[in-house]
């Protein structure tokens, strides 16, 4: 063979090799199509029994084998066809001797190059066929997908369809072990939702879809809603009596809750507590004290059932070092009968596995959230079932109860071998309904028909909507948002709609903020993307039919108003530049919000607390109505804890604890009360300073309540009764 023909053959082979490599690549489809195809494939896998192939070949081997086969085929065709084979392979006129080979090549490669067919016939190339196939599959999807916009998934569709309750302890065991192994060795598990199935392929599975691995849970941020906050409800009133919490310190005899009359603040009873508490609630003659119990549920009360007995299916033994993230603590609620407030009576206690996260009271039902981690290898011989699933313990019952597998939700994006444990407790009866979520839970938001649990994964946020009723919890919907959750809540008068404000980094120093509007099943109703790209979202709230979102920049903050009257088409206006770094946004009334932040012209360590009141008017640009600075090195718990702010819309009154300094040494702690005018201007009503009480650190004013037109301000060892108009401290009482 001369050099010219050899070179011609090599060029032909190189051309064919490139085209076959293109054919071997995956067809690129829109993200929405990928999600839908993935959902259908997962449904097919659930319907069919899992089958493990005897032998797996990497994609690179398959590609190489395909190229080699093509090379052998082309060389054989050349040898059979003679000197003009290269021309035939490139689509020229083929001699009779090579007609069959050329026809076979054309049929096998689906017309690599466009050829002219018979008169009036349209020739289709491979590229056109691929485009047509993708278009046909895309046409099969709903034209208006509420979860997508412009082909970009706003929420992970698989999350909404695949979150389900566990079917067996065997399924839980295998999935918990896989998550624990992933946390230790960086393994990316692929767990089938079939009971007991585990598709780990020697303990390591690469992401076959080519998507980036979900980031691990990040540290809690101070702006995330409904997390555990230092200093819960410390002072309560039922309209007839005051209930004041006194923590244990060097001068008190122990933690207790004091019961005092409103008039004269005379102590009529004291409720001794076993330990310091997180918060307490008073409702219709009942008191519930919530605490973190470091001793946990008594080991003697836990069932002794082993995992093998409860999950008889043989577990797949996986290699790797187990590292537990467990917790021996429990969240504990102690109930007291206040039918006679002068003689409180202890009734019982309720415990659930895990460290205390948060709690809220709504309509006589106390919602309690804790997080519990698995601390032992659930596949070890003789492993106790109590080490695999969380438990609850009612002190009136002889033994603790382990949660059934059917009470545990399995989100597809669970990223840790821990559980979020949630109970709905009826204060009237003390009865509890409990659920758990594998992967943990950071907090929740109460809604019209139930609550929304959320898990902050750093770069993503998973939401689960649970409905509550007489039969307990039921899963109403689930979804995954891209970004860090900053705030979420219900929309007044919007038929159970929720809003969620999230923020995502898009590059060095660049961010993208989004506002999602969802119905009671967490389906998207409306969405705004690309908000406040100049900074990271720091705060958000809804004040009636208008939402406010704020992002901090290098010079201060930008605040936008979003008109939510039409939730399907929310409207956003021009941002307002504010000369402070906002940390919290708190609604005062419809169309008026309070901002708590710090001055940008002072280092953050020096404080510089400031308040602003901003007026919102639909989608128009917000208006700065008032600004109140407290001076250098000032500070407040309200910067990180919105529950530190008392808001009384009817009285146009709000209050918060404040620390001010005159120099580096001298400081003054006070509780300040403000009122606002219709236009939003602020006016200081009065303040109670620490110097009016005593000079001990326990005398810092912290919280306040209003009753009978007067303000009752709480410090750890003092109570003050104050007249509002004109401001006057009427009475002081030392609690110990």
SEMAR-347649 format. One record per residue (C-alpha): chain; x, y, z. Coordinates in steps of 0.5 Angstrom, whole numbers. Each point is the difference from the previous one (the first is absolute). Last residue first. Example, Ala and Ser with C-alpha at 12.3 -4.5 7.8 and 13.67 -1.06 7.14 Angstrom:
BEGIN
- A,27,-2,14 .
- A,-2,-7,2 .
***
This chain:
BEGIN
- A,-68,72,192 .
- A,-6,3,-5 .
- A,1,7,2 .
- A,-6,4,-1 .
- A,0,7,-3 .
- A,-6,4,-1 .
- A,-3,6,-3 .
- A,5,2,-5 .
- A,-3,6,-4 .
- A,-1,2,-7 .
- A,-6,4,-1 .
- A,-3,-3,-3 .
- A,3,-7,0 .
- A,0,-2,8 .
- A,5,-5,2 .
- A,0,-6,4 .
- A,7,-3,1 .
- A,3,-7,1 .
- A,7,-2,3 .
- A,4,-6,1 .
- A,1,-2,-8 .
- A,-2,7,-2 .
- A,-8,0,-3 .
- A,-4,7,-2 .
- A,-7,0,2 .
- A,-3,5,-4 .
- A,-7,3,1 .
- A,-7,1,-3 .
- A,-3,-6,3 .
- A,6,-5,-2 .
- A,6,1,-5 .
- A,6,-4,0 .
- A,7,1,1 .
- A,7,-3,-1 .
- A,7,1,2 .
- A,2,5,5 .
- A,7,-2,2 .
- A,0,-1,8 .
- A,3,-7,0 .
- A,7,4,-2 .
- A,0,3,7 .
- A,-1,8,1 .
- A,-7,0,2 .
- A,-7,2,-2 .
- A,0,8,-2 .
- A,7,-1,-3 .
- A,-2,-6,-4 .
- A,-4,5,-4 .
- A,-8,0,-1 .
- A,-1,5,-7 .
- A,-6,4,-2 .
- A,-5,2,-6 .
- A,6,1,-5 .
- A,-4,3,-6 .
- A,1,-2,-7 .
- A,-3,2,-7 .
- A,-3,-5,-4 .
- A,-5,5,-3 .
- A,-6,-2,4 .
- A,4,1,6 .
- A,5,-5,4 .
- A,1,-2,7 .
- A,6,-2,4 .
- A,2,-4,6 .
- A,7,-1,2 .
- A,3,-5,5 .
- A,6,2,3 .
- A,8,-2,0 .
- A,5,5,2 .
- A,7,0,-1 .
- A,6,3,2 .
- A,7,-3,-2 .
- A,2,1,-7 .
- A,-4,7,0 .
- A,-7,3,1 .
- A,-3,-7,-2 .
- A,-7,-3,-2 .
- A,-4,-6,1 .
- A,-7,-1,-2 .
- A,-6,-5,1 .
- A,-6,1,-5 .
- A,-6,3,0 .
- A,-6,2,-4 .
- A,-7,4,0 .
- A,-5,2,-5 .
- A,-5,-2,6 .
- A,-4,-5,-5 .
- A,7,-2,-4 .
- A,3,-3,7 .
- A,7,-2,-2 .
- A,5,-2,5 .
- A,7,-2,-3 .
- A,4,-5,3 .
- A,-3,-5,-4 .
- A,4,3,-6 .
- A,6,-3,3 .
- A,7,2,-4 .
- A,0,7,0 .
- A,-6,0,5 .
- A,5,-2,5 .
- A,2,7,0 .
- A,7,4,0 .
- A,3,7,0 .
- A,7,1,-1 .
- A,-1,7,-3 .
- A,-7,4,1 .
- A,-7,-3,0 .
- A,-2,3,-7 .
- A,-8,1,-1 .
- A,-2,0,-8 .
- A,-7,2,-2 .
- A,-5,0,-6 .
- A,5,-3,-5 .
- A,-4,-1,-6 .
- A,-1,-6,-4 .
- A,0,0,-8 .
- A,-7,-2,-3 .
- A,-2,-7,-1 .
- A,-5,1,6 .
- A,1,5,4 .
- A,5,-1,6 .
- A,2,4,5 .
- A,7,-1,4 .
- A,1,1,7 .
- A,8,0,2 .
- A,3,-2,6 .
- A,8,1,1 .
- A,5,-4,4 .
- A,7,3,0 .
- A,4,-7,2 .
- A,7,1,1 .
- A,2,-7,-2 .
- A,-4,2,-7 .
- A,5,5,-1 .
- A,-3,7,-1 .
- A,-2,4,-6 .
- A,-5,-6,-2 .
- A,-5,2,6 .
- A,-3,-7,2 .
- A,-7,-3,-1 .
- A,-7,-1,2 .
- A,-6,2,-5 .
- A,-7,1,2 .
- A,-5,-1,-5 .
- A,-6,4,-3 .
- A,-5,-2,-5 .
- A,-5,-4,4 .
- A,2,1,7 .
- A,7,0,4 .
- A,3,-6,-4 .
- A,7,-2,2 .
- A,6,1,-4 .
- A,7,-3,3 .
- A,7,1,-2 .
- A,0,6,-3 .
- A,7,4,-2 .
- A,-1,7,0 .
- A,0,6,-4 .
- A,-6,-2,-4 .
- A,-1,0,-8 .
- A,-7,-2,-2 .
- A,-1,-5,-6 .
- A,-5,2,-6 .
- A,-6,-4,0 .
- A,-2,-7,0 .
- A,-7,-3,-3 .
- A,-2,-7,2 .
- A,-4,-4,-6 .
- A,-3,-6,3 .
- A,-1,2,7 .
- A,-4,6,-3 .
- A,0,5,6 .
- A,7,-2,2 .
- A,3,7,-2 .
- A,8,-1,2 .
- A,3,6,3 .
- A,8,0,0 .
- A,5,2,5 .
- A,8,1,-2 .
- A,4,0,6 .
- A,7,4,2 .
- A,6,2,-3 .
- A,3,-7,-2 .
- A,-6,-3,-1 .
- A,-5,-3,4 .
- A,-7,-3,-3 .
- A,-7,1,2 .
- A,-7,-3,-2 .
- A,-6,3,2 .
- A,-7,-3,-2 .
- A,-7,4,-1 .
- A,-7,-3,1 .
- A,1,0,8 .
- A,7,2,2 .
- A,4,-6,-2 .
- A,7,-1,2 .
- A,7,0,-3 .
- A,7,0,3 .
- A,7,-1,-2 .
- A,0,-1,-8 .
- A,8,0,-2 .
- A,1,6,-4 .
- A,0,4,-7 .
- A,-4,-5,-3 .
- A,-6,2,4 .
- A,-6,-4,-4 .
- A,2,-5,-6 .
- A,-6,-4,1 .
- A,-7,1,2 .
- A,-5,-5,0 .
- A,-7,-2,0 .
- A,-5,-6,2 .
- A,5,-5,1 .
- A,-2,-6,3 .
- A,1,-1,7 .
- A,-6,-4,2 .
- A,-3,5,3 .
- A,1,5,-5 .
- A,7,4,-2 .
- A,3,6,-1 .
- A,7,0,-1 .
- A,5,7,1 .
- A,7,-1,-3 .
- A,6,3,1 .
- A,6,0,-4 .
- A,7,1,2 .
- A,7,3,-2 .
- A,6,1,4 .
- A,4,-5,-3 .
- A,-5,-4,-5 .
- A,-7,-2,0 .
- A,-2,0,8 .
- A,-7,-2,2 .
- A,-5,3,4 .
- A,-7,-3,2 .
- A,-6,4,2 .
- A,-6,-5,1 .
- A,-8,2,0 .
- A,-5,-4,2 .
- A,-8,0,-3 .
- A,-5,-3,5 .
- A,-6,4,-4 .
- A,4,6,-1 .
- A,-4,4,6 .
- A,7,1,4 .
- A,6,-3,-4 .
- A,3,-5,4 .
- A,8,0,2 .
- A,7,-1,-3 .
- A,6,3,2 .
- A,8,0,-2 .
- A,0,-7,-4 .
- A,6,-2,-3 .
- A,0,-1,-7 .
- A,-3,-5,-5 .
- A,-7,-2,2 .
- A,-2,-7,1 .
- A,-7,-3,1 .
- A,-5,-3,4 .
- A,-8,-1,0 .
- A,-6,-2,5 .
- A,3,-5,4 .
- A,-4,-2,6 .
- A,0,1,7 .
- A,-4,-2,6 .
- A,-7,-3,0 .
- A,-3,5,3 .
- A,3,5,-5 .
- A,6,3,-3 .
- A,3,1,-7 .
- A,7,0,-1 .
- A,4,3,-6 .
- A,7,-2,-1 .
- A,5,5,-2 .
- A,7,-1,-2 .
- A,5,6,-1 .
- A,6,0,-4 .
- A,7,3,0 .
- A,1,-1,7 .
- A,-4,-6,1 .
- A,-5,4,5 .
- A,-6,-5,1 .
- A,-7,2,1 .
- A,-6,-2,3 .
- A,-7,4,-2 .
- A,-6,-1,4 .
- A,-7,-1,1 .
- A,-6,2,-3 .
- A,0,8,0 .
- A,8,0,0 .
- A,5,-1,6 .
- A,7,1,-2 .
- A,6,-5,2 .
- A,7,-1,2 .
- A,6,-3,-2 .
- A,-2,-7,-1 .
- A,4,-7,-1 .
- A,2,-5,-5 .
- A,-5,-5,1 .
- A,-7,4,2 .
- A,-4,-2,6 .
- A,-7,0,2 .
- A,-3,0,7 .
- A,-8,1,3 .
- A,0,2,7 .
- A,-5,0,5 .
- A,1,5,6 .
- A,-8,0,1 .
- A,-1,8,0 .
- A,7,2,-3 .
- A,-1,-5,-6 .
- A,7,-1,-3 .
- A,2,0,-7 .
- A,7,-4,0 .
- A,5,1,-5 .
- A,7,-4,0 .
- A,5,2,-5 .
- A,4,-6,-1 .
- A,8,-1,-1 .
- A,4,-4,-5 .
- A,1,6,-4 .
- A,-1,2,-8 .
- A,-7,-1,-1 .
- A,-1,2,-7 .
- A,-6,-6,-2 .
- A,-4,2,6 .
- A,-1,-6,4 .
- A,-6,1,5 .
- A,-1,-4,7 .
- A,-6,-1,3 .
- A,-1,-7,-4 .
- A,6,-3,3 .
- A,-3,1,6 .
- A,3,4,6 .
- A,2,-3,6 .
- A,-4,1,6 .
- A,3,1,7 .
- A,-3,-5,5 .
- A,-4,0,6 .
- A,-5,6,-2 .
- A,-1,6,5 .
- A,7,3,-2 .
- A,-2,0,-7 .
- A,6,-2,-4 .
- A,2,1,-7 .
- A,5,-4,-5 .
- A,5,2,-5 .
- A,2,-6,-5 .
- A,6,-4,-1 .
- A,3,0,7 .
- A,-6,-2,3 .
- A,0,-6,-5 .
- A,6,-3,4 .
- A,6,-2,-4 .
- A,1,-8,1 .
- A,5,-1,-5 .
- A,1,7,-4 .
- A,-4,2,-5 .
- A,-3,6,4 .
- A,7,3,1 .
- A,-1,4,6 .
- A,-1,8,1 .
- A,-6,1,-4 .
- A,-1,8,1 .
- A,-6,3,3 .
- A,-3,7,-2 .
- A,-6,3,4 .
- A,-6,4,-2 .
- A,-6,1,5 .
- A,-7,3,-2 .
- A,-5,1,5 .
- A,-7,0,-1 .
- A,-5,4,4 .
- A,-1,5,-6 .
- A,7,1,-3 .
- A,6,-1,5 .
- A,7,0,-3 .
- A,6,-4,1 .
- A,8,0,-2 .
- A,6,-4,-1 .
- A,0,-5,7 .
- A,5,-5,0 .
- A,-2,-7,-2 .
- A,-5,-5,2 .
- A,-7,2,2 .
- A,-2,1,7 .
- A,-7,1,4 .
- A,-1,2,7 .
- A,-6,-1,5 .
- A,-5,3,4 .
- A,4,5,5 .
- A,-5,5,3 .
- A,0,7,1 .
- A,-4,3,6 .
- A,-1,7,0 .
- A,-1,0,-7 .
- A,-6,-5,1 .
- A,-2,-3,-6 .
- A,7,1,-2 .
- A,2,-8,-1 .
- A,7,-1,-2 .
- A,3,-3,-6 .
- A,8,-2,0 .
- A,3,0,-8 .
- A,6,-3,-1 .
- A,5,0,-6 .
- A,5,-6,1 .
- A,7,-1,0 .
- A,4,-6,-2 .
- A,2,3,-6 .
- A,3,-4,-6 .
- A,5,3,-6 .
- A,3,-7,0 .
- A,6,-2,-4 .
- A,0,-7,-3 .
- A,7,-2,-4 .
- A,-1,-3,-7 .
- A,-2,-7,-3 .
- A,-7,-1,-1 .
- A,-4,-7,2 .
- A,-7,0,-4 .
- A,-5,-1,6 .
- A,-4,-7,0 .
- A,-7,1,0 .
- A,-3,-1,7 .
- A,-1,8,2 .
- A,-3,0,7 .
- A,4,-6,2 .
- A,6,2,-3 .
- A,0,7,2 .
- A,-1,-3,7 .
- A,-6,1,5 .
- A,2,3,7 .
- A,-5,5,1 .
- A,2,7,3 .
- A,-2,1,7 .
- A,6,-3,4 .
- A,4,5,-5 .
- A,-4,6,3 .
- A,-1,5,-5 .
- A,5,5,0 .
- A,5,2,5 .
- A,1,7,-3 .
- A,-7,2,0 .
- A,-1,6,-4 .
- A,-6,4,3 .
- A,-7,2,-2 .
- A,-5,2,6 .
- A,-7,-1,-2 .
- A,-5,4,5 .
- A,-8,-2,-1 .
- A,-6,4,2 .
- A,-2,3,-6 .
- A,7,1,-3 .
- A,7,1,3 .
- A,6,-1,-4 .
- A,7,-1,2 .
- A,7,1,-3 .
- A,7,-3,0 .
- A,0,-3,7 .
- A,5,0,6 .
- A,0,-7,4 .
- A,-5,-4,4 .
- A,-4,6,1 .
- A,-4,3,6 .
- A,-7,3,-1 .
- A,0,6,5 .
- A,-7,3,2 .
- A,-4,6,2 .
- A,6,5,-1 .
- A,-3,7,1 .
- A,0,5,-6 .
- A,-4,5,3 .
- A,-5,-1,-5 .
- A,2,-5,-6 .
- A,0,-5,5 .
- A,7,-5,0 .
- A,1,-7,-1 .
- A,8,-1,0 .
- A,3,-5,-5 .
- A,6,-4,3 .
- A,7,-1,-1 .
- A,4,-1,7 .
- A,2,3,6 .
- A,1,7,-3 .
- A,7,4,2 .
- A,5,-4,-4 .
- A,-5,-1,-6 .
- A,-5,-5,-2 .
- A,-5,3,-5 .
- A,-7,4,3 .
- A,-5,0,-5 .
- A,-6,4,1 .
- A,-8,-1,-1 .
- A,-4,6,1 .
- A,-7,-1,2 .
- A,-7,2,-2 .
- A,0,1,-7 .
- A,4,-6,-2 .
- A,7,3,1 .
- A,6,-3,-2 .
- A,8,2,1 .
- A,6,-4,-2 .
- A,-2,-2,-7 .
- A,6,-2,-4 .
- A,7,2,2 .
- A,5,-2,-5 .
- A,-3,-2,-6 .
- A,-1,-7,-3 .
- A,-2,1,-8 .
- A,-6,2,-2 .
- A,2,5,-6 .
- A,7,0,-2 .
- A,3,7,1 .
- A,5,-2,5 .
- A,3,-5,-5 .
- A,1,-7,2 .
- A,6,-4,-2 .
- A,0,-3,-7 .
- A,-3,-7,-1 .
- A,4,-4,-6 .
- A,-1,2,-7 .
- A,-4,-4,-5 .
- A,5,-4,-5 .
- A,0,4,-7 .
- A,-4,-3,-5 .
- A,3,-5,-5 .
- A,-6,-5,0 .
- A,4,-6,2 .
- A,3,3,6 .
- A,5,-5,2 .
- A,-2,-5,5 .
- A,5,-3,5 .
- A,-1,-5,6 .
- A,2,-6,-5 .
- A,-6,1,-5 .
- A,-5,4,6 .
- A,-7,-2,-3 .
- A,-3,-1,7 .
- A,-7,-3,0 .
- A,-3,-2,6 .
- A,-7,3,-1 .
- A,0,3,-7 .
- A,2,7,0 .
- A,6,-1,-3 .
- A,6,3,3 .
- A,6,3,-4 .
- A,6,2,4 .
- A,5,5,-1 .
- A,6,-2,4 .
- A,4,5,3 .
- A,3,-5,5 .
- A,-3,3,7 .
- A,-6,3,-2 .
- A,-1,-4,-6 .
- A,0,-6,5 .
- A,-5,3,5 .
- A,-5,1,-6 .
- A,1,-7,-2 .
- A,-1,-3,7 .
- A,-7,4,0 .
- A,-2,-2,-6 .
- A,1,-7,1 .
- A,-3,0,7 .
- A,-6,4,-2 .
- A,-2,-5,-6 .
- A,1,-6,5 .
- A,-4,4,5 .
- A,-6,-1,-5 .
- A,-4,5,-5 .
- A,3,6,1 .
- A,-5,6,-1 .
- A,1,4,-7 .
- A,3,5,-3 .
- A,1,-2,-7 .
- A,-5,5,-4 .
- A,2,7,3 .
- A,7,-2,0 .
- A,1,-2,-7 .
- A,-3,6,-3 .
- A,6,4,3 .
- A,-3,7,1 .
- A,1,6,-5 .
- A,3,-4,-5 .
- A,2,4,-6 .
- A,-3,-2,-7 .
- A,-3,8,0 .
- A,-4,-1,6 .
- A,-1,-6,4 .
- A,-4,-3,6 .
- A,-7,2,-3 .
- A,1,-3,-6 .
- A,-4,3,-6 .
- A,1,-4,-6 .
- A,-1,-7,4 .
- A,6,-4,-3 .
- A,-2,-5,-6 .
- A,3,6,-5 .
- A,7,-1,4 .
- A,0,-7,-3 .
- A,-2,2,-7 .
- A,5,6,0 .
- A,6,-5,3 .
- A,-2,-5,-5 .
- A,0,6,-6 .
- A,7,2,2 .
- A,3,-7,0 .
- A,-3,-1,-7 .
- A,3,7,-2 .
- A,7,-2,2 .
- A,-1,-7,-3 .
- A,-2,3,-7 .
- A,-7,0,-3 .
- A,-1,0,-7 .
- A,-6,2,-3 .
- A,-3,-3,-6 .
- A,-3,3,-6 .
- A,5,-3,-5 .
- A,3,-6,3 .
- A,6,2,5 .
- A,5,5,0 .
- A,5,-2,6 .
- A,2,4,6 .
- A,6,-3,4 .
- A,0,-6,5 .
- A,-6,-3,-3 .
- A,-3,-4,6 .
- A,7,-4,1 .
- A,-2,-7,-1 .
- A,-4,1,-6 .
- A,5,4,-3 .
- A,5,-5,1 .
- A,-4,-5,-2 .
- A,-2,3,-6 .
- A,8,1,-2 .
- A,1,-7,2 .
- A,-5,-2,-5 .
- A,2,5,-6 .
- A,7,-2,1 .
- A,1,-5,-7 .
- A,-5,5,-3 .
- A,4,6,0 .
- A,-2,5,5 .
- A,-2,7,-2 .
- A,3,5,6 .
- A,-2,0,7 .
- A,6,1,4 .
- A,1,-8,1 .
- A,-1,-1,-8 .
- A,6,5,-1 .
- A,4,-4,5 .
- A,-2,-6,-3 .
- A,3,2,-7 .
- A,6,-5,0 .
- A,-4,-6,1 .
- A,-6,-2,3 .
- A,1,-6,5 .
- A,7,3,3 .
- A,-4,7,1 .
- A,-6,-3,3 .
- A,5,-5,5 .
- A,3,7,2 .
- A,-6,3,1 .
- A,-3,-5,4 .
- A,6,-1,5 .
- A,1,7,1 .
- A,-8,0,2 .
- A,1,-5,5 .
- A,6,3,3 .
- A,-4,7,1 .
- A,-6,-4,3 .
- A,5,-4,5 .
- A,3,7,2 .
- A,-6,3,1 .
- A,-2,-6,4 .
- A,6,0,4 .
- A,-1,8,2 .
- A,-7,-2,2 .
- A,3,-4,6 .
- A,-2,-7,-1 .
- A,-5,-4,5 .
- A,0,-7,1 .
- A,-5,-5,3 .
- A,-6,5,0 .
- A,-4,2,6 .
- A,-7,-1,0 .
- A,-5,4,4 .
- A,-7,-2,0 .
- A,-4,4,-5 .
- A,-5,5,2 .
- A,5,4,4 .
- A,4,0,-6 .
- A,-5,3,-5 .
- A,-2,5,5 .
- A,8,2,0 .
- A,0,0,-7 .
- A,-6,5,-1 .
- A,3,5,5 .
- A,7,0,-3 .
- A,-4,1,-7 .
- A,-4,6,3 .
- A,6,3,3 .
- A,4,-1,-6 .
- A,-5,3,-4 .
- A,0,6,4 .
- A,7,1,0 .
- A,0,0,-8 .
- A,3,-5,-4 .
- A,7,-2,-2 .
- A,0,-7,-3 .
- A,6,-4,3 .
- A,6,-1,-4 .
- A,1,-6,-4 .
- A,-3,3,-6 .
- A,5,5,0 .
- A,6,-5,1 .
- A,-3,-3,-6 .
- A,1,6,-4 .
- A,7,1,2 .
- A,2,-7,-2 .
- A,-3,1,-7 .
- A,4,6,-1 .
- A,6,-3,2 .
- A,-1,-6,-4 .
- A,-1,4,-6 .
- A,7,4,1 .
- A,3,-7,2 .
- A,-2,-3,-7 .
- A,2,6,-4 .
- A,7,0,3 .
- A,0,-7,-2 .
- A,-2,1,-7 .
- A,5,6,-1 .
- A,6,-5,4 .
- A,-1,-5,-5 .
- A,-3,-7,2 .
***
